[in-house]
């Protein structure tokens, strides 16, 4: 996909609309620059309006590298606090689940399983990630070093990753076949990372993220030979 398009029209609006159509992105994801806005002379009035439609280059902040300096005492304390919280939470909510909290490679991994617990996952994992953030706050409340917490419910993350992998390959095949770029719907950062990773191995398409959170999305483009 081209990063910018030069477009012209009888009016400024017409030129912008043509440019947006050519670049295949909504206006909020682009910067519009009028290249011939000088209307002082007779000839300028007769000339078509020329605009430059350019994709906004807004880079996501790269996460800081996590230094695994968390002590065993901090991990054990965090694990204990998480277990207490989960027991009280599910007892009060009267939800019958099985929870497992393990310490592996200086991270705390939590798995939850049970029947009819879809509400704990929510739409595209919204509830799951909200609960994970709560558990992270509990784990780090009295810890000087960062405690990494990973939560999964009924293997949702694993299943979601597989769904995204298949989705990415399907869209990449369509781009290869038609030669036309595809802009995906807005996704969470972890979902975009999965798609980027899957398609990095492709020799025929490339991916890039555009837009601003929470509406940041991926564009899949056919590689030029």
N, C-alpha and C positions, 0 to 999 in steps of 0.2 A: 504494500500500500504506500502511495506517495505521501510524504509528510505535509505537502502543501499543493494547492491547486490555484492556478490563475484563471479567473473566470470573468466574462464580460456580459453585459446586458444593457437594455435600453434605459433601465433604472437601476439604482443601487440595490433595491430589494430583489429584482430579477437576477442580477449578477450574483448576489449572495445565495439565492435559492439554487441556482445552477451549480455553484461551487460546492454547496453542501451535498447536493445530489451526486456530484462526481466523486467526492471524497467519502461518501456513504457514512456520514456521522452526524449526530444532532448538533445543533448550534452551540449548546452549552459546553461541548467538548472541543470547540474550535475557537481560534482567534481570527477576527475579520479585520483586514486592513484595506482601505480604499486607496488605490494607487494613483488615481487621477481625479482628485477632488477639487482641482483648481477650476473654477467656473467663471473666471474673470473675462475670458475672451469668447468671442462668437464661436470659434472653432471648438473650444472645450465643451460648449453646450451641445454642439452637434455630435461630438464624439461619444461612443458608448462608455458607460461606466465600467471600470476595470477594478476588480477586487482580488485580494489574495486571501484564500481560506487555508489556514494552517492549523494542524493538530496541536492542541496544548500539550506541552511536554512537562508533565507533573510527575516527578519520580517519587515513588513510595520510599519512606524512610527505611533504610536497612536496619534490621534488628542488631542490637549490640551483641557482640560475641559473649556467650555465657562462660564465665570462668567457674569451673566446677570445684569451688573451694568449700562447699558446704560440708560441715563436720557430721560425723556419725550421730553425735548427740542431737544436733539440730534436726537431722532427718528422722530420728526416732521420736523426738518430741512432736514434730509436725505430723508424723504418721499417727501417733496416739491421739492428737487433737482432731485429726480428720475422722478417725474411727468413732470417737465420742460424738462428734457433730452429726455424722451420718446416722448413727443409731438413734439419737434423739430426734433427728429430722424425720426419719421414716416411721418411728414409733408414733410421733404426734400426728403425722399425715395418714397413719394407718395404711401404709403401703407395704405389701409383702414382697421383699426383694432379698437377694443375696449380694453382699458386697465383699470385695476382696481388695486389700490394700497391701502392696508390696513395695519394697525398696530395691531398685535395680539400677546399677550404674549411676549412683548418686541422684536418682530421680525417684519420685513417688508415682507409682502407677495404680490407678483405681479402676476396677471393673465392677459394673452393676448389672445384674440380670434378674429377670422375673417375668411374670405374666401381666399383660395389659399395662405396660409402663411406657407406652408411646408418648404420653404427655411429658415425661421426663426428657425426651429427646426433642420434641417440638418440631416446628417447620424448619426443615433443612438444618437441624441440629441447634436451633436458637436456644432452647431450654437447656440442652446439654452443655453448651459453651457458657451459658450464664451460671450454671451450677459449678462448672469447672473454675470460673473466675472467683466464685465464693470460696471454693476449697483452696485456691491459691492464696487468697487473702488470709485464710485461717492458718495455712502452713507457714506463711511468712510473717505472722503477727509478732512473734518473739524471736525471730531469727535475724542475725546480723548479715548472713550471707543469703543469697537468693536460693529458695527451694523450688525446684522445677516439679510441677504437678501435671500429670496426664490422666484425663478421665475418659473412659469409654463406656457406653451403655448398650448392651445387647450387640456388641461388635458393630455399632453404627458407623464408626469412622472407617473401619476396614471395608464395609459394604459400600459406603459413600465414595471411597477412593476408587473402588472397582467400577462403580457407575460413572464417575467422572473420567476415568481412563477410557472406557468404551465410548463415551460421549465425545471426548477429544479426538479419538481416532476416526470416528464417524465424520465429524466436521472437517478434519484435515483431509480425508478422502474426497469430500465434496469440493474443497478448495482446489485440490490437485486436479480434479476432473473438470471443473468449470473455469479455473483460473481466476475466479472472483474471490476477493477477500471476504471474510465473515467476522462481524463484530458480535461477540457473545453478550448475553445479559450480565448485569452486574453480579459479582461474586465476592465472597469473603476472601481474605488474603490467603488462607490455607488452601482454599479450593483453586485459586488461580495458580498457586505454586505447584499443585498436582498436575494441572494441565500444561504449564510451562515445562515441567520435568518430563512428562510423557512425550511431548512433541519435540523436545530438544534432540531426540535421537533421529528424527525425520530428516531426510536429506532433501525433501521437496517443499516443506513449509517452514515458516518461522512465526514466532509469536511475540507480542509486545503488549504491555498494559498501558491503558490510557484513562484519563479522567481522575476524579477526586473521590476519596472514600466518603460515603459508603457505596458510591455508584461507579467505582473503578471497575473496568472490564477489560477483557482480552480481545485483541484483534489477531486473527490467523490469516496470514498472507502467503501466497505461493512464492517460493524463492525464484529469483531471476537466474536464468542460466548464464 
